[in-house]
Amino acid sequence: SIGMDRNLIARKLAEKMGMSLVDSRVCVDTVVSIMVEGLLTDEKVTFHGFGRIFLLPQTPRTVRNPQTGESMMFESRDTIRLKPSKELIDKINKRKRK
């Protein structure tokens, strides 16, 4: 199962908002673009009731290749993290109890 991708989100948005699929794809792409712009300028992206998306810097460290056992240096980089809101966590946990 692929899960919920951009196209499915656009289709669901079009259905719920009574808009064309083309317009809903533009909306989805615009929101994603705005989120990426925010992350590129080190801003946290926050959706009330969903969570925060933010950059997390990773420091350089030595890692081991599991196939060869060779040690190598892992460069510093930024990774993206999602901190889910308490409301989202509660909804997910309530769903599992049913």
DSSP file with accessible surface (Angstrom, degrees, kcal/mol):
  #  RESIDUE AA STRUCTURE BP1 BP2  ACC     N-H-->O    O-->H-N    N-H-->O    O-->H-N    TCO  KAPPA ALPHA  PHI   PSI    X-CA   Y-CA   Z-CA
    1    1 A S              0   0  166      0, 0.0     0, 0.0     0, 0.0     0, 0.0   0.000 360.0 360.0 360.0 128.6    0.0    0.0    0.0
    2    2 A I        -     0   0  152      1,-0.2     2,-0.2     3,-0.0     0, 0.0   0.844 360.0-150.4 -72.3 -32.0    1.4    3.4   -1.0
    3    3 A G        -     0   0   44      2,-0.0     2,-0.9     5,-0.0    -1,-0.2  -0.625  48.5 -20.6  91.9-157.3   -0.5    5.3    1.6
    4    4 A M  S    S+     0   0  117     -2,-0.2     2,-0.1     4,-0.1    -1,-0.0  -0.787  73.3 173.5 -96.0 107.8   -1.6    8.8    1.3
    5    5 A D     >  -     0   0   65     -2,-0.9     4,-2.4     1,-0.0     5,-0.2  -0.435  49.0 -86.2-103.6-177.2    0.4   10.6   -1.4
    6    6 A R  H  > S+     0   0  127      1,-0.2     4,-2.4     2,-0.2     5,-0.1   0.875 125.3  51.4 -58.0 -42.1    0.1   14.0   -3.0
    7    7 A N  H  > S+     0   0   75      2,-0.2     4,-2.4     1,-0.2    -1,-0.2   0.907 110.3  47.9 -65.7 -41.9   -2.4   12.9   -5.6
    8    8 A L  H  > S+     0   0   43      2,-0.2     4,-2.7     1,-0.2     5,-0.2   0.918 111.3  50.8 -66.0 -40.2   -4.7   11.3   -3.1
    9    9 A I  H  X S+     0   0   75     -4,-2.4     4,-2.6     1,-0.2    -2,-0.2   0.932 110.8  49.6 -61.4 -43.4   -4.6   14.4   -0.9
   10   10 A A  H  X S+     0   0    2     -4,-2.4     4,-2.5    -5,-0.2    -2,-0.2   0.913 111.3  49.1 -62.7 -41.4   -5.5   16.5   -3.9
   11   11 A R  H  X S+     0   0  114     -4,-2.4     4,-2.3     2,-0.2    -2,-0.2   0.929 112.6  46.9 -64.2 -44.7   -8.4   14.2   -4.8
   12   12 A K  H  X S+     0   0   92     -4,-2.7     4,-2.7     2,-0.2     5,-0.2   0.901 112.3  50.7 -64.6 -39.5   -9.8   14.3   -1.3
   13   13 A L  H  X S+     0   0   54     -4,-2.6     4,-2.5    -5,-0.2     6,-0.3   0.929 109.5  50.6 -62.6 -43.8   -9.4   18.1   -1.1
   14   14 A A  H  X>S+     0   0   13     -4,-2.5     5,-1.6    -5,-0.2     4,-1.0   0.920 113.0  46.4 -60.6 -43.5  -11.3   18.4   -4.4
   15   15 A E  H  <5S+     0   0  150     -4,-2.3     3,-0.4     1,-0.2    -2,-0.2   0.944 116.5  42.9 -64.3 -48.4  -14.1   16.2   -3.1
   16   16 A K  H  <5S+     0   0  180     -4,-2.7    -2,-0.2     1,-0.2    -1,-0.2   0.833 122.0  38.3 -70.4 -32.5  -14.4   18.0    0.3
   17   17 A M  H  <5S-     0   0  129     -4,-2.5    -1,-0.2    -5,-0.2    -2,-0.2   0.471 103.6-123.5 -99.1  -3.9  -14.1   21.5   -1.1
   18   18 A G  T  <5 +     0   0   71     -4,-1.0     2,-0.3    -3,-0.4    -3,-0.2   0.891  66.8 131.8  64.6  39.4  -16.1   21.1   -4.3
   19   19 A M      < -     0   0   60     -5,-1.6    -1,-0.2    -6,-0.3    -2,-0.1  -0.739  62.9 -88.1-118.1 168.4  -13.2   22.2   -6.5
   20   20 A S     >  -     0   0   56     -2,-0.3     4,-2.4     1,-0.1     5,-0.2  -0.353  33.1-118.9 -73.0 157.2  -11.6   20.9   -9.6
   21   21 A L  H  > S+     0   0   63      1,-0.2     4,-2.4     2,-0.2     5,-0.2   0.889 115.4  55.0 -62.9 -37.6   -8.8   18.4   -9.3
   22   22 A V  H  > S+     0   0   99      1,-0.2     4,-2.0     2,-0.2    -1,-0.2   0.942 109.9  45.6 -61.4 -46.9   -6.5   20.8  -11.1
   23   23 A D  H  > S+     0   0   88      1,-0.2     4,-2.2     2,-0.2    -1,-0.2   0.896 112.2  51.0 -64.5 -39.5   -7.2   23.6   -8.6
   24   24 A S  H  X S+     0   0    0     -4,-2.4     4,-2.6     1,-0.2    -1,-0.2   0.890 108.1  52.2 -68.1 -35.4   -6.8   21.2   -5.6
   25   25 A R  H  X S+     0   0   95     -4,-2.4     4,-2.8     2,-0.2     5,-0.2   0.905 108.4  51.3 -64.5 -39.5   -3.4   20.0   -7.0
   26   26 A V  H  X S+     0   0   81     -4,-2.0     4,-2.4     2,-0.2    -2,-0.2   0.926 110.9  48.9 -61.5 -43.0   -2.3   23.7   -7.2
   27   27 A C  H  X S+     0   0   52     -4,-2.2     4,-2.5     2,-0.2    -2,-0.2   0.941 113.1  45.9 -61.8 -48.4   -3.4   24.2   -3.6
   28   28 A V  H  X S+     0   0   15     -4,-2.6     4,-2.6     1,-0.2     5,-0.2   0.944 114.3  48.0 -61.3 -47.7   -1.6   21.1   -2.3
   29   29 A D  H  X S+     0   0   71     -4,-2.8     4,-2.5     1,-0.2    -1,-0.2   0.886 111.5  51.2 -62.0 -37.2    1.6   22.0   -4.3
   30   30 A T  H  X S+     0   0   68     -4,-2.4     4,-2.5    -5,-0.2    -1,-0.2   0.928 110.3  48.1 -66.7 -44.2    1.4   25.6   -3.0
   31   31 A V  H  X S+     0   0   71     -4,-2.5     4,-2.4     2,-0.2    -2,-0.2   0.940 113.2  47.8 -62.7 -44.7    1.1   24.5    0.6
   32   32 A V  H  X S+     0   0   42     -4,-2.6     4,-2.6     1,-0.2    -2,-0.2   0.929 111.5  51.2 -61.6 -42.6    4.0   22.1    0.2
   33   33 A S  H  X S+     0   0   58     -4,-2.5     4,-2.5    -5,-0.2    -1,-0.2   0.914 109.8  49.2 -61.5 -42.4    6.1   24.8   -1.5
   34   34 A I  H  X S+     0   0  100     -4,-2.5     4,-2.2     2,-0.2    -1,-0.2   0.908 110.8  50.8 -64.6 -39.8    5.4   27.2    1.4
   35   35 A M  H  X S+     0   0   44     -4,-2.4     4,-2.4     2,-0.2    -2,-0.2   0.933 110.5  48.5 -63.6 -43.8    6.4   24.6    4.0
   36   36 A V  H  X S+     0   0   71     -4,-2.6     4,-2.7     1,-0.2    -2,-0.2   0.923 109.4  52.9 -62.8 -43.2    9.7   23.8    2.1
   37   37 A E  H  X S+     0   0  113     -4,-2.5     4,-1.1     1,-0.2    -1,-0.2   0.912 109.4  49.9 -57.9 -43.0   10.5   27.6    1.9
   38   38 A G  H ><>S+     0   0    9     -4,-2.2     5,-3.1     1,-0.2     3,-0.6   0.928 111.3  47.4 -61.9 -44.9    9.9   27.8    5.7
   39   39 A L  H ><5S+     0   0   19     -4,-2.4     3,-1.8     1,-0.2    -2,-0.2   0.890 107.2  57.2 -65.1 -36.7   12.2   24.9    6.4
   40   40 A L  H 3<5S+     0   0  138     -4,-2.7    -1,-0.2     1,-0.3    -2,-0.2   0.754 108.1  47.5 -66.1 -23.7   14.9   26.3    4.1
   41   41 A T  T <<5S-     0   0   87     -4,-1.1    -1,-0.3    -3,-0.6    -2,-0.2   0.088 122.7-107.0-103.0  22.1   14.9   29.5    6.2
   42   42 A D  T < 5S+     0   0  124     -3,-1.8     2,-0.3     1,-0.2    -3,-0.2   0.742  71.5 144.9  62.0  27.2   15.1   27.5    9.4
   43   43 A E      < -     0   0  118     -5,-3.1     2,-0.3    -6,-0.2    -1,-0.2  -0.699  51.5-120.5 -90.7 149.9   11.5   28.2   10.4
   44   44 A K        -     0   0  126     -2,-0.3     2,-0.6    10,-0.1    10,-0.2  -0.712  20.6-141.0 -83.8 139.4    9.4   25.7   12.2
   45   45 A V  E     -A   53   0A  18      8,-2.9     8,-3.1    -2,-0.3     2,-0.4  -0.919  24.6-171.6-103.2 119.4    6.3   24.7   10.3
   46   46 A T  E     -A   52   0A  92     -2,-0.6     2,-0.5     6,-0.2     6,-0.2  -0.949  18.7-175.1-122.0 131.2    3.4   24.3   12.8
   47   47 A F  E >>  -A   51   0A  87      4,-2.6     3,-2.6    -2,-0.4     4,-2.3  -0.974  32.3-125.9-119.8 113.1   -0.1   23.0   12.2
   48   48 A H  T 34 S+     0   0  175     -2,-0.5    -2,-0.0     1,-0.3     4,-0.0  -0.323  98.2  16.7 -57.6 130.3   -2.4   23.3   15.3
   49   49 A G  T 34 S+     0   0   23      1,-0.1    -1,-0.3    -2,-0.0    36,-0.0   0.341 127.9  56.3  87.5  -7.7   -3.8   19.9   16.1
   50   50 A F  T <4 S-     0   0   91     -3,-2.6    35,-2.0     1,-0.2     2,-0.3   0.707  99.9-111.6-117.7 -57.9   -1.2   18.1   13.9
   51   51 A G  E  <  -AB  47  84A   6     -4,-2.3    -4,-2.6    33,-0.3     2,-0.4  -0.941  28.1 -63.2 151.4-172.3    2.3   19.0   15.0
   52   52 A R  E     -AB  46  83A  76     31,-2.4    31,-3.1    -2,-0.3     2,-0.5  -0.933  29.1-158.3-115.1 136.7    5.5   20.8   14.2
   53   53 A I  E     +AB  45  82A  25     -8,-3.1    -8,-2.9    -2,-0.4     2,-0.3  -0.958  29.7 156.8-111.5 129.1    7.9   20.1   11.4
   54   54 A F  E     - B   0  81A  41     27,-2.4    27,-2.9    -2,-0.5     2,-0.3  -0.957  42.8 -99.8-150.0 163.0   11.5   21.3   12.0
   55   55 A L  E     - B   0  80A  46     -2,-0.3    25,-0.2    25,-0.2    23,-0.0  -0.686  28.4-163.2 -86.2 140.7   15.1   20.9   11.0
   56   56 A L  E     - B   0  79A  69     23,-3.0    23,-2.2    -2,-0.3     2,-0.2  -0.975  15.9-136.0-125.2 114.3   17.3   18.9   13.4
   57   57 A P  E     - B   0  78A  93      0, 0.0     2,-0.5     0, 0.0    21,-0.2  -0.477  14.1-154.5 -71.0 138.9   21.1   19.3   12.9
   58   58 A Q  E     - B   0  77A  36     19,-3.5    19,-1.6    -2,-0.2     3,-0.1  -0.969  12.4-135.6-113.0 130.2   23.2   16.2   13.0
   59   59 A T        -     0   0  104     -2,-0.5    15,-0.1    17,-0.2     2,-0.0  -0.435  32.5 -90.3 -80.9 156.7   26.8   16.4   14.0
   60   60 A P        +     0   0   68      0, 0.0     2,-0.3     0, 0.0    15,-0.2  -0.370  57.2 164.2 -65.0 144.3   29.5   14.6   12.2
   61   61 A R  E     -C   74   0B 111     13,-1.6    13,-3.5    -3,-0.1     2,-0.4  -0.986  40.9 -98.0-155.8 162.8   30.3   11.1   13.6
   62   62 A T  E     -C   73   0B  98     -2,-0.3     2,-0.3    11,-0.2    11,-0.2  -0.722  42.3-178.2 -87.0 131.7   32.0    7.9   12.8
   63   63 A V  E     -C   72   0B  40      9,-3.0     9,-2.7    -2,-0.4     2,-0.4  -0.830  20.7-127.4-125.2 165.2   29.7    5.1   11.5
   64   64 A R  E     -C   71   0B 155     -2,-0.3     7,-0.2     7,-0.2     6,-0.1  -0.957  17.1-127.6-118.2 131.5   30.3    1.5   10.5
   65   65 A N     >  -     0   0   43      5,-2.9     4,-3.0    -2,-0.4     5,-0.2  -0.658  19.4-150.1 -71.5 117.4   29.2    0.0    7.1
   66   66 A P  T  4 S+     0   0  104      0, 0.0    -1,-0.2     0, 0.0     0, 0.0   0.784  91.6  49.6 -66.6 -23.5   27.3   -3.1    8.2
   67   67 A Q  T  4 S+     0   0  181      1,-0.1    -2,-0.0     3,-0.1    -3,-0.0   0.894 127.9  19.4 -80.5 -39.7   28.2   -5.1    5.1
   68   68 A T  T  4 S-     0   0   90      2,-0.1     3,-0.1    -3,-0.0    -1,-0.1   0.638  91.1-130.4-106.2 -17.4   32.0   -4.4    5.1
   69   69 A G     <  +     0   0   36     -4,-3.0     2,-0.2     1,-0.3    -2,-0.0   0.464  56.8 148.3  79.0   0.9   32.6   -3.4    8.7
   70   70 A E        -     0   0  114     -5,-0.2    -5,-2.9    -6,-0.1     2,-0.3  -0.453  44.9-131.6 -72.9 136.2   34.5   -0.4    7.4
   71   71 A S  E     +C   64   0B  80     -7,-0.2     2,-0.3    -2,-0.2    -7,-0.2  -0.659  32.1 172.0 -84.7 143.4   34.4    2.7    9.5
   72   72 A M  E     -C   63   0B  83     -9,-2.7    -9,-3.0    -2,-0.3     2,-0.5  -0.971  34.9-103.2-146.9 161.4   33.7    6.0    7.8
   73   73 A M  E     -C   62   0B 107     -2,-0.3     2,-0.6   -11,-0.2   -11,-0.2  -0.742  25.5-147.6 -91.1 129.7   32.9    9.6    8.7
   74   74 A F  E     -C   61   0B  53    -13,-3.5   -13,-1.6    -2,-0.5     3,-0.1  -0.876  23.0-130.5 -96.6 118.0   29.3   10.7    8.5
   75   75 A E        -     0   0  139     -2,-0.6     2,-0.1   -15,-0.2   -17,-0.0  -0.253  26.3 -96.5 -66.8 156.8   29.2   14.4    7.5
   76   76 A S        +     0   0   74    -16,-0.1     2,-0.3   -19,-0.0   -17,-0.2  -0.423  57.9 153.1 -70.8 146.8   27.2   16.9    9.5
   77   77 A R  E     -B   58   0A 130    -19,-1.6   -19,-3.5    -2,-0.1     2,-0.4  -0.970  42.5-103.7-162.3 169.5   23.7   17.6    7.9
   78   78 A D  E     -B   57   0A  93     -2,-0.3     2,-0.3   -21,-0.2   -23,-0.0  -0.853  31.1-169.8-102.4 142.8   20.2   18.7    8.7
   79   79 A T  E     -B   56   0A  29    -23,-2.2   -23,-3.0    -2,-0.4     2,-0.4  -0.845  22.5-115.1-124.1 164.7   17.4   16.2    8.9
   80   80 A I  E     -B   55   0A  94     -2,-0.3     2,-0.3   -25,-0.2   -25,-0.2  -0.859  30.6-173.5-106.2 135.8   13.6   16.8    9.1
   81   81 A R  E     -B   54   0A 106    -27,-2.9   -27,-2.4    -2,-0.4     2,-0.5  -0.935  16.1-147.9-126.4 150.8   11.6   15.8   12.2
   82   82 A L  E     -B   53   0A  84     -2,-0.3   -29,-0.2   -29,-0.2   -31,-0.0  -0.981   5.4-165.4-116.2 124.4    7.9   15.9   13.0
   83   83 A K  E     -B   52   0A 115    -31,-3.1   -31,-2.4    -2,-0.5   -33,-0.1  -0.929  23.6-141.1-105.2 103.4    6.9   16.5   16.6
   84   84 A P  E     -B   51   0A  46      0, 0.0   -33,-0.3     0, 0.0   -34,-0.1  -0.350  16.9-113.0 -66.7 148.9    3.2   15.4   16.7
   85   85 A S     >  -     0   0   21    -35,-2.0     4,-2.3   -38,-0.2     5,-0.2  -0.339  23.5-113.2 -75.2 160.7    0.8   17.4   18.8
   86   86 A K  H  > S+     0   0  141      1,-0.2     4,-2.8     2,-0.2     5,-0.2   0.898 118.1  56.5 -60.6 -39.0   -0.8   16.0   21.8
   87   87 A E  H  > S+     0   0   81      2,-0.2     4,-2.3     1,-0.2    -1,-0.2   0.908 107.9  46.9 -60.3 -43.3   -4.2   16.1   20.0
   88   88 A L  H  > S+     0   0   35      2,-0.2     4,-2.4     1,-0.2     5,-0.2   0.933 112.4  49.2 -65.6 -44.2   -2.9   14.0   17.1
   89   89 A I  H  X S+     0   0   69     -4,-2.3     4,-2.5     1,-0.2    -2,-0.2   0.926 111.3  50.1 -60.8 -43.2   -1.3   11.5   19.5
   90   90 A D  H  X S+     0   0   58     -4,-2.8     4,-2.3     1,-0.2    -1,-0.2   0.916 110.3  49.8 -62.0 -43.5   -4.6   11.2   21.5
   91   91 A K  H  X S+     0   0  146     -4,-2.3     4,-2.0     2,-0.2    -1,-0.2   0.917 112.0  48.0 -61.5 -43.0   -6.6   10.7   18.3
   92   92 A I  H  X S+     0   0   66     -4,-2.4     4,-1.6     1,-0.2    -2,-0.2   0.928 112.9  47.6 -65.2 -42.6   -4.3    7.9   17.1
   93   93 A N  H  X S+     0   0   65     -4,-2.5     4,-1.1     1,-0.2    -1,-0.2   0.862 110.2  52.1 -69.3 -33.9   -4.4    6.2   20.5
   94   94 A K  H  X S+     0   0  126     -4,-2.3     4,-0.7    -5,-0.2     3,-0.3   0.891 106.8  54.4 -66.9 -38.4   -8.2    6.4   20.7
   95   95 A R  H >< S+     0   0  156     -4,-2.0     3,-0.8     1,-0.2    -2,-0.2   0.909 106.0  52.3 -62.0 -39.7   -8.5    4.8   17.2
   96   96 A K  H 3< S+     0   0  144     -4,-1.6    -1,-0.2     1,-0.2    -2,-0.2   0.795 103.8  57.5 -69.7 -26.8   -6.3    1.8   18.3
   97   97 A R  H 3<        0   0  188     -4,-1.1    -1,-0.2    -3,-0.3    -2,-0.2   0.691 360.0 360.0 -76.9 -20.1   -8.5    1.2   21.4
   98   98 A K    <<        0   0  213     -3,-0.8    -3,-0.0    -4,-0.7    -4,-0.0  -0.301 360.0 360.0 -75.1 360.0  -11.7    0.7   19.3
